[in-house]
């Protein structure tokens, strides 16, 4: 998110990624990406309102239509969000590890 926000602060005309197609509307793509990630964060927070969970359980709740072969990648994405949320004191855990259980921090 920090990288996206740094990039979106400038007006780009073209992104040439290391793989994939050229992005000819980079600021629109960055806006979409930031909104998508914020939406995913909201889904994680909403799921945690039902009680503590680990990244694997959250991924299964959130990525309902994702093929099971792709769930490990989804779990890593959720864990990255959880680590960010932990660093911002939004969630708490005893230890950060792949199977750690996270809960919303008291408000």
Buried (B, 14 or more C-beta within 10 A) or exposed (E): EEEBEEBBEEEBEEBEEEEEEEBEEBBEBBEEBBEEBEEBBEBBBEBBEEEBBBBBBBBBBBBEEEEEEEBEEBBEBBBBBBBBBBEEEBBBBEEEEEEBBBEBBEE
